[in-house]
Amino acid sequence: MKNPLVWKSVSLALLVAMLMIPLSMVRSVIAERAQFRYQAQQDIATSWGGEQRLIGPLLVQHYELRVTKEVWDDKLERYVEKTAWETRKVLRFPEQLEIRGDTNVQQRYRGIHVVPVYRADLAMTATLDVPAAPAGARNVINRMVIGVSDTRGFRQQPLLRLRGEQLAALPGTETATRNGVHAVLDVEPGTYPVSAELVLGGTGRFSIAPIGGNTIMQLSSNWPHPRFSGGYLPESRDIGADGFSADWQTSLYATTARETADACMRKGDCQFAETQLITVELADPVNVYLLNERSTKYGMLFVLVVFGVFIVLEVLKRLRVHPVQYGMVGLGLALFFLLLLSLSEHVAFGLAYLAGATGCVLLLGFYVSYVLKGLGRGIGFGVLLAGIYGALFVILQSEDYALLLGSLLLFGLLAAAMYLTRNVDWYALARQADGEEVV
């Protein structure tokens, strides 16, 4: 190719495309390591208890009722009346429901991965209305039922009480949902105060279905990074370095959780919508894989900015940088993201970022001082590169303002390039390049 500028432009374009390969490989490694972390979470949840969702206490009344139906008789070729006993079920939800709990968060390890788990000590009080069974009903059984999504989390036998007297707590719910605990209520029709004390282990998050006519929940924990999700934010909350406390209050008119709980108890269809639950998540304040993934999104921007700096220096200082040298610098920039990932799995992300960025700045500054034929130029490049790394770190820490900061950074770099090359005669530069045999 006769025109060296065209040749170099094509070479750099191909080089940029090729550098996408190592950057994509780093992103694949990040996804793989994140999957390992998720598997560690699942392994711990299998033995400790997974995400816990609580339903109850509520009343489930079973009875048999004699009914007469008309059925087709093939022999007589007409409808005939037949009588049989059918099992019926009635659900009653509490008018008043209070849940008070304290969750003690601990950390469990699986290899290099740390997973927070919780032990929730819960005290529940409610009032249940026991209805009268229909006339002629037999085998009437009233049960106080509490549904729990993962019964592996029970740390001790639940304590269920009726009017302050302890009941025999039995596993299962004797309903379609099955998971949970129940107690038989040997009482006459009427309204009764009930209570329950549960100790549940779980991971990830804790949710309750606000099925009371009036539901009050108070929760405290030693975890300083809660995320309040679901359909209801706390009425009040206090978050500090030692943990958090929060209070919720909902009414029957603000939720459809009763309808879903009814389907859950009758048919086993316990697909609660997130907006029907009060949920607290143990948020991970520093998800290193998420931060690494976000950082690699700026990898190609890094390459383009540094290559742009080289092009400006070539123009201003009449230097010649070979595409191979561009490639060496580009590989050094890509290697930073792999260093960041590997270091952040063992030390704090900020420290890993500092170590990786320092190593790359020193390496590339040393190399560029020879490429640009001057120690001062190498130091200046290192300072510029350190500034870019610092800007990226600020962007990573400011998720809500990442787009704004990134846009301002690009605008500033473009403005600097335009200012420095404002007097360059590009046609003269092209004519000069046409007369050269090498770049």
N, C-alpha and C positions, 0 to 999 in steps of 0.2 A: 504494500500500500504506500503510495507516494507521499501523501500528506501525513506527517507524524501526529498532528493534532487529532485527525480522524482516527488514526490507528490507536492512539492512546485512549480516546473516548470509548471506542469499541472494546478495548481491553479492560478498561475500568468497569464498563457496564457488565461484561461477562464475569469479572472478578466479584462484583457486588452480588450478582446472581449466585455465584458459587459459594459465597460466604453465607448465604441463606441455609446451606446444607448443615454446617456445624451448629448454627443457631437453632435450626429445627431439631437437631439431634439433642441439644441441651434441653429444649422444651419437652422432648420425649422422655428424657431421663427424669425431669421434674415430675411429669405425670406418673411415671413408674414409681418413683419414691413416694409420691402422695398416695398412690394405691397401696403401697406397703403400710403406710401410716393408717389408712382406713382399715386394712386387714387387722392391724394391731388393735384398733378400737373394737372391731367386731369380736376378736378373740377374747378380749377382756370383758366385753358385754355378755358373751356367752357364759362366762363363769360368775360374773358379778351381778349381772342384771342389765337389761337394755333400757331404752327410753321408757319411762313409766307414765301411764295414763290412768287416772283414777276416776271411777264412776260410782257414786253412792255416798252414803248409804240410802237404799230405797227398799220398798216393801214389794215382794212378789208373792201373790196368793194363788195357790193351786187348789183346784177342786174338781170333782167329777159331777156332771149333771146329766140326768136322764133326759134324752131328747127323742122325739118321734119324727121320722122322715118318710117321705114317699119315695120308694125305689122301684125300678122296673123289674118285673119278674118275667124271665124268658119263658118259663113253662106256662104260666097263666096268661102271658102276653097282655099284661096290664100292670099299672102301678099298684103297689100294696104298701101299707104302712108297717114300718119296722121301728122298734125301739132299741136304743143302745146307750151305753154310758160314754160320754165324751169328756175329755180332759180340757179344762178351761184355765186360763191364766189372766190375772189382773195385776197391773202395776200401779203403785202409788208412789209419788215423788214427795220428798220432804218440803214442807212449807218454809221451814227455817233450816239453813245449813251453814255451819261454821266449821272452818278448817284452819287450824293453827299448826305451824310446823317449823322445824329447824333442820336445815340440811348442812351436814358436815362434809365438806369436800376434801378428798384425799387424792393423791396421785399414784397411779399404777404404771409400771414400766413393762414394756415388751420390746426387748432389744434396746435400740437408741430412742424409741418413741415413748413419749410420756402422755398418758391418758388420764384426765381428771374423772373421778367417779364420786358419787355422793351417797350418803346414808341419811335418809329423811325420817325424822321422828315426827309423826303426825298424830294430832289429837282432833277427832271429829265429833261434833254434836249435831243432832237433828231431831226433828219431831216427825213421827210417822203416823199416818192415819190408817188404821186397820179396818177395812170395810166388812160389813156383814155379808156372808155368802148368800147366794140366792136360795129361796125355799126349795127343799128337796135335794140340795147338794150333799155329797158325801166326800169323805177323805179330804177334808179341808185342812190345808197346811199353809201357815203364814211364815215367810222367811224374810229375815233382814239380810240384804245382799250388798256386797261391795265388790265391784269389778276392778281388777288390776290387770294391766296389759301383759306384764311379765312376772309370773309368780316366783321365778327364780330369785327375785329380789327380796323375798321375805327373809328378814334376818332373825325373827323370833315369832312365836305364835301370836297372832293378833288377839287383842283383848276387846271383846264385844260386850256391851252392857245394855240392859233394859231397866230403866228406872233405877240405875245405880247398881243393879245386881248382875254379876258376870254370867254370860251365856256360854254355852259350849260352841266354840268356833270350829267349823268344819271346812275342809278344803273344797273348792269348786263353788259354783253359784246355783247349780241345779237349773240352769237356764241355757239358752243357746250359746251364750258367750263363754261359759264354763270357767274361764280364768278368774280367780278371785277367792272370796271366802264368804261363808254364810252362817247364819244361826237360826234355829227354829224358834218362833215366838208362840208360846202357849198362852195366848191371851184372848180375852173377849173383844168384840169390836169396840173401837175407841181410838183416841189419840194418845200416843206414848212418846216420852223422851228416850232417845237412844244415844249411845256414844260408842266410839271405837278408837283404839290406839294401835297404830301400825308403825312398824319400822321397815322401811323399804330401801333397798340398794338399787342404784341405777346409774346410767351413764347418759351423757348428752343433754337431756332436758327432762323436765317434769311438768306434767299437764294435769288439769282436772277439768271435768265437765261440770259447769255451773248449773246443776239440775234443780236447785232449790227455788222455791218461790222467791226467796231472798237469800242470796249466797254471799257469805263474807269469808275472805281468805286472808290470813296473815302469814307471811313466810320470811324467815331470816336465814342467813347463811354466812359462812366465813369466806365465800368466794367473792373477790372484789370486781369481777368482770361479768355481771349478769347481762343477759339480753332478754328483755321483756317482749314477747311476741304473742301470737294468737290474736283473738278478736278483742281483747280487753287489756288496756294499759292500767297500771296501778293508779289508785286514787292518790296515793302518796308513796314516796320511796326515799330511801337514804342510802347512798352508796359511798363507801370510803375504802381506805386501804385495808381495813380489817374485815370487810365483807359488806353485806347489804341487808336491808329490811324493806319490805314492801307490803302494801295493803290494797286489796281489791274488794269491790262490792258490785254485785249485779242483781238484777231483778228478773222475774219471769218474762217481762215484756221486752227485755233486751237480748234474748237468746232463743235459739231454736234447738238447744241441746237436748231438751226433753224428747223431742220427736226422734232424734237420732239414737238416744239412749233406749227408747222404746223398741226401735228396730234392732238395736244391739241385743237386748235381752230376749226378744221374741224370736228373731231369725238369725242371730249371730252376725248381722251386718253392722260392724262397728267402725264404719268409715266416717269418723268425725271430720268435718271440715276444720281447717285451722282457725277460721273465724268463730268457731263454736267453743273454743277452749281457752282457758287461762293457762299460759305457758311461760315457763322460765327456762332459758337455755344457759348452759355453762359455756359462755363464749370463750374462744381461744384468742387472747389479746394479740398474740404474735403467731400467726399461721405462716411458718417459714416457707411453705410450698406455695402459698398464695402470693406472698411477697416476691418469691423468686419468679413465679410465673408473670407477675406484673412487670418485674424488672426486665425480663427477656423481651417483652413487647417493645422495649426501647432499644433493643440490640441493634437493629438495622439503622435506627436513627443515629446511634453512636457511630457506626461505620460511616454513614454518609457525612456526618458533621466533621469527623476527623479527615476523611478524604477531601472534603471541601477545604479544610485548613491547609492541607498539602497543596491543593491546586492553587489557592491564593498565594502561598509562599513561592510556588514555582513561578507564578506570574510576576510577583513583586521583586523577588530576589534573583530572578533568572536562573533558578535551579532546575535540575532535572531529576525526577524521582521515577525509578523504574516500576512498572506494574508489579514485579516480584516483591519490591519493597513495600508497595501498597498492600500486597497480600499478606506479608509477614505482620504488618501492623494490624490488619483486619483480623487475623487469627489470634493475635494477642488480645484484642478487644473481645472476641468471642470466648476466649478462655476464661476471662474474668467471670462470666456468668456460671461456668462450671465450678470455678473456685468458690464462688459465693454459695452455691448450692451445697457443696461438700462441707464447707466450713460451718454454715448455718445449722447443719444437723447436729453439731457438737457444741457450739458456743452461741451466745446471743447474736441475733441477726445484725445488730448495729456493729458489734465487734467483728463479725465475719465480713461485713461490708467494708469496714475500715481496713482489715488485713488484706482482703482481695484487691481493693482499689489501690492501696499503697504498693503492693507488689507489682501490679500492672503499670502504675505510673512510673515506678523506678525502672522497670524493664524497658518499657517503651521510650521513656525519656533517654535512657542510655543508648538504645538503638537509634533513635531519631537524631541524636547528636552527631552520629556518623553519617546518617542519611542526608542531613541538612548541612553537614560540614561545618559544625560549630557547636561547642559546648553550651554557649549561651542560648543558641536556638533550641538545643535539646532541653535545657532547663525551662525555657519559655513554653515549649510544647508540653512538658510535664505539668507546669502550673496550669495551663489551659485545660489539660485533660483532668487534673484534679478538680478544677472548677466544674467541669461537666459531670464528673462523678458526684460531687457534692450537690449539684442541682438535681440529679436523678434521685439521690437519697431523700431530699426534701420532698420531691414529687411522690415518692413511694410512701412517705409518712403522712402525706396530706391527701388522702383518698378523695375527699369531697372537692378538693381544689386541684386535682391532678391535671385535668384538661386545661384549666386556666393557666397553671404554671408552665405546663408543657408548651402551650401556644405562645406564651410570653418569651420563653427561652428560644424557641425557633425564630420568633420575630426579631429578638435581639441579635441572634447570630446572623440572620440574613441582613439586618441593617448594618452590622459590623463589616460583613463581606462587601456589601455595596459601597460602603464608605471607603474602604481600603482600596477598592479597585475602580474608584470613580474616574480616575485619570488614565486608565489603561486604554490604549488604542488596540482593540482586539483584531482589527484588520491588519495593522502593522505586525502584530504578534504572529498572526497566521502566515503572513508573507515571509517573516523571518524563519518560521518553522519549516516552510516549504524548501528553504535553502539548506536545511540541515539534513544530514544523512542518518543521524541517530537521535534519540530522545534523551 
